[in-house]
Amino acid sequence: MTIFLRLIYIFKSPIAKKIILVLCFLFSFSFSFESFAQFSTILEGKMLPASSYEIIIEYQYQYLTFQPKRHLVTTNEKGEFNFIIPLKKSTWLLWKCKDKQGQIYLHVGDSLNMQVELGALPYGTKFSGLGAAENNFLQKWEIEFGNSSKNTLYPKKYKNSNEKNFKSEVEKLRKNQFKLLEETIGKKPLSDDFILAMEQRIAYENANHLAEYSVLHAFLNEQTPKILSDEYYSFFEETIIQSPSALNQPAYLRFLRNYLEFRYIKSHQETSLKAYSDLYYPLLFEITEKELLGSVQAHAQSILIIELAKQGNEKLYKKYYKKYLSIHKDDKSASVLKEFIENSQKMKIGKLAPNFSLPDATGATVKLSDFRGKIVYLFFGSLESDFIENYLKGFEYLNNQIKNQTENKSNQIVFLWIQTAKLSSTVSSNNKNLETRFKELNITSLTCYFSDTLGYNLNGLPSAFLIDKKGKLVYSDTKLPSDIGLLEDISYFLND
């Protein structure tokens, strides 16, 4: 009570009142600065040799739907650029200029400077300013573990390893990645949030390697996927399933989806129900309700609702969206899910597909409306993707099956491949080979580096759409060329 009375006396003092007002002002200014800093992350630098360049910058602004936000930044004649990115949280960013590309980690409020020597091998990028230590580490990481490094698992080790050897390869990779991180921490100070992000990335990316091995191994060897031994799947027991701090990590969200699939297969020992959404998805939702909690449960359910909306299963996604809102309306995933559903209504099945005019490989303009009266399979993807050979195999399978199953109707299906990234010189030098493959597979190649401007509400790449003879959307799900059900859909509409 004595302390309370003394505090009252202090607050009555005129001097104390002034001090309190100043403190309140400083606190208010500090709060305002924090809010402003959330939108003031600066990326600047210089491209060498000095010249004017175009830089494509891409970052994940909807972490749950994996919808990238792209910007085109033009340097001055000296190769200098300055770009303010409206970040609300730390994020991974991809940049590309001519034949050079890389990954950057940005904290909110960073002022990162990068000096890029184009043509230098392997990367030739120097970082300074806020966030430099983390990004110098990432450059070393890409050299050691990137897709073009000797340690990459896909596709060779996925294809040639049996389950025991593949598991050993993943464990070896995981240990080497943690070793590099620990050695760097011992030499240079890295931020706590970056260290946590890298630890989570290592854990969940390697868990995803193991979870996805069966399907990719079978696909690369042109076999049917099989359920592996219980011993193989022990890594699920060793990996933290409930990890709220990792919810902004794409690798963790993919892991959650892989975990749901694993629990479904373990419970039912078969995959035939996957073709029947009304039976398959209720089982997955039941798993989320029994085994996941809080925001992790909300995000896992959001992933499933998004899948149902993409498939056009309006009855089921509305049912589970209503149930989701009754529990998770205040979760941070709710606003992302709401925006996705509102946008998906613009791409509803049965509506006319948005028309476009794009240049083909010869420079001629191609319009979607040019193909009215034919079935159109519209595929968005980069020719620089590691999976391009898989996609081409899928197109080859579709062509062969359509020719065998439909007499004199193969000319009624059109394959359009929209390139979503500028080609590096390596890909460009092989472009004639790609053009020959495309011609053999009846694929028309179009170009649109900012494909999100076409009105198709893309949620990650690759994406695909099937359009009927009247120009209407048959589905807005991402069925890739090798996916089960696509051939049946095309055959149905060809014979309709």
PADORO-841006 format. One line per field, with one value per residue (C-alpha): x, y, z; residue number from 1. Coordinates in steps of 0.2 Angstrom, whole numbers, plus 5000, padded with zeros to 4 digits. Last residue first. Example, Ala and Ser with C-alpha at 12.3 -4.5 7.8 and 13.67 -1.06 7.14 Angstrom:
PADORO-841006
c1: (5068,5062)
c2: (4995,4978)
c3: (5036,5039)
resi: (2,1)
This chain:
PADORO-841006
c1: (4910,4924,4938,4930,4931,4949,4956,4948,4954,4972,4972,4966,4982,4996,5009,5006,5003,4986,4986,4967,4957,4946,4936,4938,4928,4934,4919,4930,4935,4950,4961,4972,4990,5001,5020,5022,5014,4996,4992,4976,4974,4972,4986,4996,5003,5012,5025,5039,5026,5032,5024,5029,5017,5018,5014,5026,5038,5037,5041,5056,5063,5061,5069,5084,5085,5084,5099,5110,5096,5096,5114,5113,5100,5081,5070,5056,5038,5037,5019,5017,5002,4996,4982,4969,4958,4973,4973,4956,4958,4955,4956,4964,4980,4984,4978,4989,5005,5002,4999,5014,5025,5018,5022,5039,5041,5036,5048,5062,5057,5059,5074,5065,5074,5061,5050,5031,5013,5004,4987,4979,4967,4953,4948,4933,4941,4960,4963,4954,4970,4979,4996,5007,5021,5039,5045,5046,5028,5023,5008,4990,4978,4960,4954,4946,4927,4918,4912,4924,4927,4943,4935,4929,4947,4951,4939,4944,4963,4959,4949,4963,4976,4966,4962,4981,4984,4972,4957,4944,4952,4938,4922,4931,4938,4921,4914,4929,4927,4909,4913,4928,4916,4902,4913,4924,4931,4948,4957,4944,4948,4967,4964,4954,4967,4981,4970,4967,4986,4987,4974,4981,4998,4989,4982,4984,4987,4984,4965,4958,4972,4969,4950,4953,4963,4950,4937,4948,4949,4930,4922,4938,4938,4954,4964,4953,4964,4979,4981,4987,4972,4979,4997,4992,4982,4996,5009,4998,4995,5014,5017,5005,5014,5031,5026,5021,5038,5048,5038,5044,5032,5024,5041,5038,5022,5031,5020,5027,5045,5055,5061,5044,5042,5060,5053,5046,5059,5057,5038,5043,5039,5022,5024,5024,5020,5035,5042,5060,5059,5041,5044,5059,5048,5034,5044,5056,5044,5044,5062,5066,5053,5061,5077,5069,5061,5076,5088,5075,5071,5089,5091,5076,5082,5099,5091,5080,5095,5105,5122,5139,5154,5167,5158,5141,5149,5156,5139,5130,5142,5141,5122,5122,5135,5124,5108,5117,5124,5106,5099,5112,5109,5090,5093,5104,5090,5076,5085,5096,5096,5082,5081,5100,5101,5087,5088,5099,5111,5128,5138,5131,5119,5103,5112,5121,5139,5140,5122,5127,5142,5131,5119,5133,5138,5119,5118,5134,5128,5111,5113,5127,5139,5137,5149,5142,5154,5143,5152,5160,5160,5149,5140,5150,5137,5139,5126,5120,5108,5098,5088,5072,5063,5076,5081,5088,5094,5094,5104,5104,5116,5114,5105,5099,5090,5084,5076,5070,5068,5059,5059,5042,5031,5041,5037,5053,5063,5074,5090,5100,5117,5123,5132,5119,5105,5098,5080,5070,5056,5046,5038,5026,5025,5010,5015,4997,5002,5017,5008,5021,5034,5048,5053,5066,5069,5084,5085,5102,5110,5129,5144,5152,5146,5129,5128,5119,5103,5090,5081,5068,5057,5039,5041,5052,5037,5028,5044,5046,5029,5032,5048,5039,5025,5038,5047,5031,5026,5043,5042,5024,5031,5045,5033,5021,5036,5041,5023,5023,5006,5013,5026,5012,5002,5018,5021,5004,5006,5022,5014,5000)
c2: (4822,4810,4823,4829,4811,4808,4824,4820,4802,4807,4820,4807,4801,4815,4813,4829,4839,4841,4858,4860,4873,4861,4861,4879,4886,4890,4881,4866,4863,4871,4861,4871,4868,4875,4873,4884,4891,4897,4905,4916,4914,4932,4934,4946,4931,4925,4939,4930,4927,4917,4904,4886,4876,4858,4845,4832,4831,4850,4852,4840,4849,4866,4859,4853,4871,4878,4869,4885,4895,4883,4886,4904,4906,4907,4920,4913,4908,4899,4896,4878,4876,4859,4858,4843,4841,4836,4819,4816,4804,4789,4791,4778,4775,4793,4799,4787,4791,4810,4809,4798,4810,4825,4816,4812,4831,4835,4823,4830,4847,4842,4852,4868,4879,4877,4886,4881,4886,4872,4875,4860,4866,4855,4862,4872,4888,4887,4905,4911,4907,4920,4917,4931,4926,4928,4912,4903,4910,4927,4930,4936,4931,4926,4922,4905,4906,4900,4882,4879,4894,4905,4921,4911,4905,4923,4924,4907,4912,4929,4919,4906,4920,4929,4913,4907,4920,4912,4922,4912,4895,4886,4890,4896,4878,4870,4883,4879,4861,4861,4874,4863,4848,4856,4866,4852,4862,4853,4869,4872,4855,4858,4875,4866,4853,4866,4876,4861,4859,4877,4877,4861,4869,4885,4876,4857,4842,4823,4820,4835,4834,4815,4818,4831,4818,4805,4817,4821,4803,4799,4814,4817,4800,4797,4796,4782,4770,4773,4758,4752,4761,4768,4769,4776,4790,4793,4795,4807,4818,4818,4823,4838,4843,4841,4852,4865,4863,4865,4881,4889,4902,4889,4884,4893,4882,4866,4851,4836,4836,4823,4807,4798,4803,4796,4779,4778,4766,4754,4753,4746,4755,4757,4755,4768,4760,4759,4771,4771,4790,4789,4774,4783,4799,4791,4781,4795,4808,4805,4803,4819,4828,4823,4830,4847,4847,4845,4856,4870,4870,4872,4885,4895,4894,4900,4914,4919,4919,4931,4924,4929,4923,4909,4897,4900,4895,4879,4875,4878,4868,4853,4854,4853,4838,4829,4831,4825,4809,4806,4808,4796,4783,4784,4782,4767,4758,4763,4757,4770,4773,4785,4796,4796,4802,4814,4823,4819,4835,4833,4835,4853,4859,4859,4867,4858,4864,4879,4884,4883,4894,4907,4905,4909,4925,4929,4926,4937,4951,4953,4972,4979,4970,4955,4950,4939,4929,4914,4899,4906,4924,4927,4942,4950,4954,4967,4965,4978,4973,4986,4975,4981,4965,4951,4946,4929,4929,4915,4917,4919,4923,4920,4936,4943,4933,4935,4924,4929,4920,4929,4938,4946,4960,4964,4978,4977,4993,4992,5001,4998,5001,4993,5009,5012,5012,4996,4990,4980,4968,4963,4946,4941,4922,4912,4898,4897,4896,4908,4921,4935,4922,4932,4935,4948,4948,4960,4969,4976,4993,4992,4991,4974,4971,4972,4984,4985,4988,4978,4988,4982,4997,4990,4982,4997,5008,4998,4998,5017,5020,5010,5019,5036,5031,5025,5041,5051,5041,5044,5063,5064,5054,5066,5081,5073,5069,5087,5093,5080,5071,5055,5055,5056,5042,5031,5034,5029,5012,5009,5012,5000)
c3: (4620,4614,4615,4632,4640,4633,4640,4657,4657,4652,4667,4679,4687,4685,4672,4663,4679,4686,4696,4699,4690,4681,4665,4662,4648,4630,4621,4616,4634,4644,4656,4667,4674,4687,4689,4699,4714,4716,4700,4700,4681,4677,4665,4676,4687,4671,4674,4663,4649,4634,4624,4618,4608,4612,4599,4607,4592,4590,4609,4608,4592,4601,4617,4606,4598,4615,4621,4620,4628,4643,4646,4642,4655,4650,4656,4668,4667,4650,4645,4638,4627,4622,4610,4608,4593,4582,4592,4586,4571,4582,4600,4612,4604,4598,4615,4624,4614,4616,4635,4638,4628,4638,4654,4648,4645,4662,4670,4659,4665,4684,4688,4682,4669,4656,4669,4671,4667,4657,4648,4641,4627,4620,4603,4596,4601,4598,4592,4608,4617,4607,4599,4592,4581,4588,4581,4599,4603,4608,4619,4618,4632,4635,4653,4653,4652,4667,4670,4684,4694,4691,4698,4713,4716,4721,4735,4741,4741,4750,4764,4766,4768,4780,4790,4791,4804,4816,4822,4813,4818,4827,4819,4804,4801,4802,4789,4778,4780,4773,4760,4754,4753,4743,4731,4725,4711,4712,4717,4731,4738,4737,4746,4760,4762,4764,4776,4787,4789,4793,4806,4814,4816,4823,4837,4838,4827,4830,4831,4822,4808,4806,4804,4791,4781,4782,4777,4762,4755,4754,4746,4736,4727,4717,4733,4739,4729,4740,4750,4768,4776,4792,4787,4770,4779,4792,4778,4768,4783,4786,4768,4770,4786,4778,4763,4776,4785,4769,4764,4781,4788,4799,4807,4824,4826,4826,4830,4820,4827,4817,4825,4824,4806,4803,4807,4790,4784,4798,4794,4777,4761,4753,4734,4719,4702,4690,4677,4685,4687,4693,4705,4713,4714,4723,4735,4739,4744,4763,4764,4754,4764,4780,4773,4769,4786,4797,4786,4784,4802,4807,4794,4800,4818,4813,4803,4818,4830,4819,4813,4821,4812,4815,4827,4819,4802,4808,4816,4799,4789,4801,4801,4782,4782,4795,4785,4769,4777,4784,4767,4758,4772,4769,4750,4753,4763,4751,4736,4726,4707,4704,4719,4719,4701,4701,4713,4728,4726,4735,4719,4717,4703,4714,4728,4743,4744,4732,4737,4756,4752,4745,4759,4772,4763,4764,4783,4786,4775,4783,4787,4776,4764,4752,4738,4724,4712,4711,4704,4694,4688,4672,4680,4695,4708,4722,4735,4748,4761,4772,4783,4791,4791,4789,4772,4766,4748,4735,4719,4700,4686,4668,4664,4681,4693,4711,4723,4741,4757,4771,4787,4791,4786,4770,4758,4748,4744,4728,4724,4708,4701,4684,4679,4665,4679,4685,4680,4693,4688,4703,4706,4720,4722,4727,4738,4745,4763,4762,4753,4749,4744,4735,4717,4710,4692,4687,4671,4667,4661,4660,4671,4671,4684,4693,4708,4724,4734,4744,4757,4769,4774,4776,4793,4798,4797,4811,4821,4818,4824,4840,4843,4840,4852,4866,4863,4865,4880,4888,4885,4893,4908,4910,4909,4922,4933,4933,4938,4952,4954,4946,4960,4974,4966,4965,4984,4988,4979,4987,5004,5000)
resi: (496,495,494,493,492,491,490,489,488,487,486,485,484,483,482,481,480,479,478,477,476,475,474,473,472,471,470,469,468,467,466,465,464,463,462,461,460,459,458,457,456,455,454,453,452,451,450,449,448,447,446,445,444,443,442,441,440,439,438,437,436,435,434,433,432,431,430,429,428,427,426,425,424,423,422,421,420,419,418,417,416,415,414,413,412,411,410,409,408,407,406,405,404,403,402,401,400,399,398,397,396,395,394,393,392,391,390,389,388,387,386,385,384,383,382,381,380,379,378,377,376,375,374,373,372,371,370,369,368,367,366,365,364,363,362,361,360,359,358,357,356,355,354,353,352,351,350,349,348,347,346,345,344,343,342,341,340,339,338,337,336,335,334,333,332,331,330,329,328,327,326,325,324,323,322,321,320,319,318,317,316,315,314,313,312,311,310,309,308,307,306,305,304,303,302,301,300,299,298,297,296,295,294,293,292,291,290,289,288,287,286,285,284,283,282,281,280,279,278,277,276,275,274,273,272,271,270,269,268,267,266,265,264,263,262,261,260,259,258,257,256,255,254,253,252,251,250,249,248,247,246,245,244,243,242,241,240,239,238,237,236,235,234,233,232,231,230,229,228,227,226,225,224,223,222,221,220,219,218,217,216,215,214,213,212,211,210,209,208,207,206,205,204,203,202,201,200,199,198,197,196,195,194,193,192,191,190,189,188,187,186,185,184,183,182,181,180,179,178,177,176,175,174,173,172,171,170,169,168,167,166,165,164,163,162,161,160,159,158,157,156,155,154,153,152,151,150,149,148,147,146,145,144,143,142,141,140,139,138,137,136,135,134,133,132,131,130,129,128,127,126,125,124,123,122,121,120,119,118,117,116,115,114,113,112,111,110,109,108,107,106,105,104,103,102,101,100,99,98,97,96,95,94,93,92,91,90,89,88,87,86,85,84,83,82,81,80,79,78,77,76,75,74,73,72,71,70,69,68,67,66,65,64,63,62,61,60,59,58,57,56,55,54,53,52,51,50,49,48,47,46,45,44,43,42,41,40,39,38,37,36,35,34,33,32,31,30,29,28,27,26,25,24,23,22,21,20,19,18,17,16,15,14,13,12,11,10,9,8,7,6,5,4,3,2,1)
